[in-house]
């Protein structure tokens, strides 16, 4: 790791806003995001840490060496029945470093949503324009909060991570993730939402993966609660969870949350989230999240909407669905739920084997099918070892 070494780092070895998501710069940048993108601190409570014991299990058949080296792994933490049974850090990362979750950030928003619903701050059946009248006349008109949580909003938006022009580039610039071109005016995430005026389907019809929908929900949650989203993540997730370290959340030029992909926490704390989900939203006998909300995630979403949706060709398993920003995979011994983000970010929680796998990577290709297949195969081997 010679990126960002020396003062100043030599030309060609500097992680910048223009290169931070490409190899080799992302090997450093993904666990130093706050040094590149403006970020809000997501505080933990150092006096209330959920201590996870360590244990030993035989994971030899999982071939973890091959699993770790087969992708650009930055961290891998495995829990079994609440104990840490494996922990690996690479590419200069340590157990104390927050790593970007990419779209696993969406899953964290889906958890925070449960607290707002439980407190009566948000009605999932209400239209999003009830909370954000500014979106009246946009493609969001008629969509409910529930449909936004389940990615069933018919907004026209091409989620092409390899594009070099078009709306997704403007989206990244609005989020502060890409540099502006000379002479360009700065936009922000909230003003970007007003540009989404076209529909490409009916709301509630199919699973339709559109990242700006999650950023819209963060804005909606702030409006409904009167609390900025970074503080909602802190007060309603990290602090009651007993997170070991504070996190970070990237923000735009006016402090708007990049809730769809900008949350950064440690691998152990991500694993704690998975363990809390296995315990129906509780830790140490205390509820972190409403039990009914967590059980609803475990029950899964609408398989018919998934079968008609954007990822059905990549993940064709019968019964797969999406609920409150979590992927749901049914199984005979109990379901598995997971979050998934580009460049190789994953959190898996398996009910059957009481297993959690938190996996961070810095792959150059954001959406390689080969990398995804490698990770899912490795997780299957881990689960087989622990049956």
Secondary structure, DSSP 8 states (H G I E B T S, - for coil): --TT-TTTT-TTS---TTTTTSTTHHHHHTT-GGGTS-EEEE---TTS-----B-----GGG-HHHHHHTTTEEEEEEEETTEEEEEEE-TT--TT--EE-TTHHHHHHHHHHHHHHHTTS--TTSBHHHH-GGGTTSTTTT-BHHHHHTT---B-----TT-SSSHHHHHHHHTTSS---TT-----HHHHHTT---BSS-TTSS----HHHHHHHHHHHHHHHSS-HHHHHIIIIIHHHT-SS-EEEEB-TT--B-TTT-EEE-HHHHHHHHHHHHTTTEETTEESS-HHHHHHHHH---HHHHHTSTTTTT---TT-EEETTEEEE--TT--EEEEEETTTEEEEEETTTTEEEEEEE--SSTT-HHHHHHHHHHHHHHHHHT-
